[in-house]
């Protein structure tokens, strides 16, 4: 296989939807800024589509894609998105949506409960992020809303949610509160195992963006 990128016209040949063209070009190794210029779209549009698809290579505004060297591009393996219906059928319930408040910050459409458990964020019917809270949903969602730089995960997800809301995409919130169980008389935190299992199974794109980072 040649290490050179295919011409953009060849990559998008036969594709009608802009989102399909963005994904195809990104997987071929084109940067977000290049894609935006080639398709005559806003680079925020290209970035949103790439984030939703879990495509991280090429998200930088310029220069060589991460982990790539001149003339040699890293292969990008993108898992198939998981419908949120899979989690709903298993027992997750919808809390509400992330919205924008009067100051342009993210906010909850309804109050979150104080129970601990596992939560999921979804856009366009697909799971984008899986998280665990031991301090309660209300406090964890407030951390996302604040998005302090010192809380790396909260800061990162805050920016992603805000970008999607700004693009007119609904970001839904789903919750699950599995009970604590026991194993041979020892306590087992079911929620922690559920979160780990779902991330391994689904590989949500917003989780994968933070691989290698300390969890917030």
Beta strands, then each sheet from edge to edge (+ up, - down):
strand 1: 93-100
strand 2: 106-108
strand 3: 117-123
strand 4: 126-133
strand 5: 171-176
strand 6: 181-183
strand 7: 186-188
sheet 1: 2+ 1- 5+ 3- 4+
sheet 2: 6+ 7-
end
